[in-house]
């Protein structure tokens, strides 16, 4: 990691494709209106990198792949822009970490992440489908959330992207999460 440079945590959107009961973010129409458009996101990233010297940036949400008006197309466009901040010189490289639930992370998105994203944190709160349904993760495209998250981790690893698991520990899963980690 680049020492001596600024590191930032950027919540790029409040919107999400899941409805997790523990989430503190609102998935409301006014959030889209308040979200920076894609040009604004690019401008802010450029400012953080060139003017303020940020060399480590964590993108999260809501669901980071839900940015813009055309998810995940706008996210891919942002990744292509951020590729311009990659450098073999560690002092000039922008290290990028992303937090995601992985539901929208298909092969095309993973391909675009390769060479741009250093680490992806995938949220896995349980391996039990019933509990994941209670938590709000098993619905729509995210049915069998745990299996899908495992597939996403493998997809990213095959592309050389470091994966870490992120777990929200709460009332519904606190008694079991330690046993499920193994």
Secondary structure as the mmCIF struct_conf table of DSSP 4:
data_model
#
loop_
_struct_conf.conf_type_id
_struct_conf.id
_struct_conf.beg_label_comp_id
_struct_conf.beg_label_asym_id
_struct_conf.beg_label_seq_id
_struct_conf.end_label_comp_id
_struct_conf.end_label_asym_id
_struct_conf.end_label_seq_id
TURN_TY1_P TURN_TY1_P1 UNK A 3 UNK A 4
BEND BEND1 UNK A 5 UNK A 5
STRN STRN1 UNK A 6 UNK A 11
BEND BEND2 UNK A 14 UNK A 14
BEND BEND3 UNK A 17 UNK A 18
TURN_TY1_P TURN_TY1_P2 UNK A 21 UNK A 22
BEND BEND4 UNK A 25 UNK A 25
HELX_RH_AL_P HELX_RH_AL_P1 UNK A 29 UNK A 34
BEND BEND5 UNK A 35 UNK A 35
HELX_RH_AL_P HELX_RH_AL_P2 UNK A 38 UNK A 46
HELX_RH_PI_P HELX_RH_PI_P1 UNK A 47 UNK A 51
TURN_TY1_P TURN_TY1_P3 UNK A 52 UNK A 52
STRN STRN2 UNK A 54 UNK A 60
BEND BEND6 UNK A 61 UNK A 62
HELX_RH_3T_P HELX_RH_3T_P1 UNK A 64 UNK A 66
BEND BEND7 UNK A 68 UNK A 70
TURN_TY1_P TURN_TY1_P4 UNK A 71 UNK A 72
HELX_RH_AL_P HELX_RH_AL_P3 UNK A 73 UNK A 82
HELX_RH_3T_P HELX_RH_3T_P2 UNK A 83 UNK A 85
BEND BEND8 UNK A 88 UNK A 89
TURN_TY1_P TURN_TY1_P5 UNK A 90 UNK A 92
STRN STRN3 UNK A 95 UNK A 100
TURN_TY1_P TURN_TY1_P6 UNK A 103 UNK A 104
HELX_RH_AL_P HELX_RH_AL_P4 UNK A 107 UNK A 113
TURN_TY1_P TURN_TY1_P7 UNK A 114 UNK A 116
BEND BEND9 UNK A 118 UNK A 118
STRN STRN4 UNK A 119 UNK A 123
BEND BEND10 UNK A 127 UNK A 127
HELX_RH_AL_P HELX_RH_AL_P5 UNK A 129 UNK A 135
TURN_TY1_P TURN_TY1_P8 UNK A 136 UNK A 136
BEND BEND11 UNK A 138 UNK A 139
HELX_RH_3T_P HELX_RH_3T_P3 UNK A 140 UNK A 142
TURN_TY1_P TURN_TY1_P9 UNK A 143 UNK A 144
HELX_RH_AL_P HELX_RH_AL_P6 UNK A 145 UNK A 158
TURN_TY1_P TURN_TY1_P10 UNK A 159 UNK A 160
STRN STRN5 UNK A 162 UNK A 166
TURN_TY1_P TURN_TY1_P11 UNK A 171 UNK A 176
HELX_RH_AL_P HELX_RH_AL_P7 UNK A 177 UNK A 181
#
